[in-house]
Structures are given as structure tokens and as C-alpha cells.
Amino acid sequence: MAQPQHPNLPLPDYFSKFAANYVRQTGRATLNILATVIKENIQKSAHPIGPDSVVHDTAAGPGIGAAALVASLPKEQLPKEILVSDNVAMMVSAARESLTASPLPHVECKELDSQNLSEVPDNHFTHSINNFSIFTFVRAGDAIRETYRTLQPGGLAVITCWRRFAPMFIVHGAQNKIRPDLPLMPTPSPEFYEEGVLQKVAEENGFSSAKIELAETVLLVDDEEDVAGLTSLMSGPMMARARQGYTEDEEAKWAESVRQSVKEEIEQFGGIRFEAYILLATK
Ligand SMILES: C[S@@+](CC[C@H](N)C(=O)[O-])C[C@H]1O[C@@H](n2cnc3c(N)ncnc32)[C@H](O)[C@@H]1O
């Protein structure tokens, strides 16, 4: 059965369509930021991941948390168990496929709703990762409550969200070049870009303010392949909503307009600039 998705995603079946090309078309941005967060924030915290850890990567897409763990930790520090879950079947099968040959000792890939993890007992995980998904949930508070419930006392939740989601600025720039009179493409739950909102939602749904730490990070995507992947996401059918109301002639200008906006972004920042909030919360 189709899962309810956030109404402001660019397409009703956005994440099913995205599954096959996810890593390329995100320019590995979510993967690379999480790999840095693991090294710089989680492993330097009071609760590093190690061989006794039991990790949940919730709303994992095609297994980004597991891939980031493998990319950032030596084999002997990998967790003994990881549950990789997402509520989109095609994301879960893409995760399963990409992790078959991974060095992780035990991986389970499962279709689960982050907002209702009733299959998972209380106090189960040592670590829960929620990487760049919170703003796509219809009920973000429920997802945090489930993260809190399923963490062991002393367990660590790691929740990231965008402070600056570069593709949205680039797409808006491309729209403004062709039809500045039409509405700009909406972004799901834009309140999460604001400082303090992620922390507030975490506090309202179980975590104590004294046990929350916040950090920020910047990723400049300048690798040619990654820039090409992001450009193809923004140029193609996944961003059809940005071209709503366009004539055929205007549609034909879209790819060039995106290329121009990408060029301007790189000239301004030296790469495609993503900024992110990182929340570490202990139960
Ligand atoms: C922007 S992607 C992030 C994926 C991955 N965590 C990463 O780091 O790239 C958001 C993911 O959240 C998933 N998602 C959205 N709502 C969900 C829900 N209620 N339960 C589980 N997954 C959900 C989508 O299917 C998608 O894979």
C-alpha cells in the first residue's frame, strides 16, 4: 500500500522514483555529511558507536546510515546490529541491495514508519540516526517520540536537518529566470530551516534540554560527478512541479536555466553549499 508522503514533496511518489538514483542525484550530500557527523560528533561524544552498539537508521533512504558507518569507522568499530528502515518499499530494497556485501556484522532492512515503530520494543537501540528526514514526515513529533521510546536509557539520538538546502535555492533561481510571475516550488516543512525548531521539537517529544547538544556543519559540493548528479536531479522529472504552468517553449529552457543557476551558486560559494543542523540527544 502506498505510504502517505509529505504533501509538499515535489511528486506524490517522489521517494519511490528517487530510490534507484538517490546517491548520485543527491551528490552524496547526505552520505558525506553523515560520515563527517559520525567521525566528528558521534565518535567524539560520550556515546561513540562500537562493536556492542545496536543502531537504528530510521527513514534511511537506500541505506545511507549504514553506508556512512562503513565509510567512517574501522571494521572493528562497526556496530553488532543495525536496523535500516524506511516507509518506502523501493528505498528498502535499494538499501538491501547496496548492503549485501557490506562488512557490517548484522543488517536488517525493513519497511517501517518512523512515526509508528510499534514492532520495536521500548529501550532497544543504543543509537538512533535520523539523517535529513525529519522535514519529510507528516508528523515529525511522533517520529521523535518513537526515537525516544526505542532508545535505551543513555542511548544517543542523532538527528540532522537542513539549514540551507542548496537545490531549493538553485531551483528557485532557475524558476525566476523563466517565469518569475509563477509561485516558487514549495519545500516540505520549511520551519525546520529556522534555528531552534529541531531542538524545540526534540524537547517537546521526550528529550530533556539538558541532554541535547547542537552543532552545525557546511558541505561544499565541488566534485564534478556530484555536481552533475545534483544538476540532473534538478533538471529532470523529479522537479516537474517547479515547471507547473510552463508552455512547451518554457519547458525547453529549464535544463539550461538550472545549469546557469548551478554556475552562479558555484561562483558565489566555490561549490554547491549545503548547511546543516546536527542534534545529539541522550535519553
Ligand atoms: C531526504 S530522504 C533522507 C534519506 C536518508 N536518511 C539520507 O540520509 O539520505 C528522506 C527519507 O525519509 C523517508 N520517509 C519519509 N517519511 C517517512 C516515514 N513516515 N517513515 C519512514 N520513512 C519516511 C523517505 O522515504 C526518504 O527515504
The ligand as a Tripos MOL2 file, in Angstrom:
@<TRIPOS>MOLECULE
LIG
   27    29     1     0     0
SMALL
NO_CHARGES

@<TRIPOS>ATOM
      1 C1         15.5650   13.1030    2.2100 C.3       1 LIG1
      2 S1         15.4600   11.3840    2.3950 S.3       1 LIG1
      3 C2         16.7840   11.0430    3.5270 C.3       1 LIG1
      4 C3         17.2450    9.6080    3.4110 C.3       1 LIG1
      5 C4         18.4910    9.2400    4.2000 C.3       1 LIG1
      6 N1         18.2620    9.2520    5.6260 N.3       1 LIG1
      7 C5         19.6810   10.0850    3.8490 C.2       1 LIG1
      8 O1         20.4470   10.3930    4.7770 O.co2     1 LIG1
      9 O2         19.8990   10.3960    2.6960 O.co2     1 LIG1
     10 C6         14.0160   11.1460    3.3730 C.3       1 LIG1
     11 C7         13.6220    9.6900    3.5420 C.3       1 LIG1
     12 O3         12.5660    9.6350    4.5120 O.3       1 LIG1
     13 C8         11.6780    8.6130    4.1330 C.3       1 LIG1
     14 N2         10.4100    8.8310    4.8450 N.ar      1 LIG1
     15 C9          9.5300    9.8500    4.7170 C.ar      1 LIG1
     16 N3          8.5070    9.7000    5.5890 N.ar      1 LIG1
     17 C10         8.7670    8.5620    6.2970 C.ar      1 LIG1
     18 C11         8.0930    7.8850    7.3550 C.ar      1 LIG1
     19 N4          6.9450    8.3430    7.8570 N.pl3     1 LIG1
     20 N5          8.6450    6.7550    7.8370 N.ar      1 LIG1
     21 C12         9.8090    6.2770    7.3330 C.ar      1 LIG1
     22 N6         10.4830    6.8740    6.3420 N.ar      1 LIG1
     23 C13         9.9770    8.0020    5.8240 C.ar      1 LIG1
     24 C14        11.6070    8.7420    2.6250 C.3       1 LIG1
     25 O4         11.1090    7.5940    2.0130 O.3       1 LIG1
     26 C15        13.0730    9.0130    2.2890 C.3       1 LIG1
     27 O5         13.7620    7.8210    2.0470 O.3       1 LIG1
@<TRIPOS>BOND
     1     1     2 1
     2     2     3 1
     3     2    10 1
     4     3     4 1
     5     4     5 1
     6     5     6 1
     7     5     7 1
     8     7     8 2
     9     7     9 1
    10    10    11 1
    11    11    12 1
    12    11    26 1
    13    12    13 1
    14    13    14 1
    15    13    24 1
    16    14    15 ar
    17    14    23 ar
    18    15    16 ar
    19    16    17 ar
    20    17    18 ar
    21    17    23 ar
    22    18    19 1
    23    18    20 ar
    24    20    21 ar
    25    21    22 ar
    26    22    23 ar
    27    24    25 1
    28    24    26 1
    29    26    27 1
@<TRIPOS>SUBSTRUCTURE
     1 LIG1         1 GROUP 0 **** ****
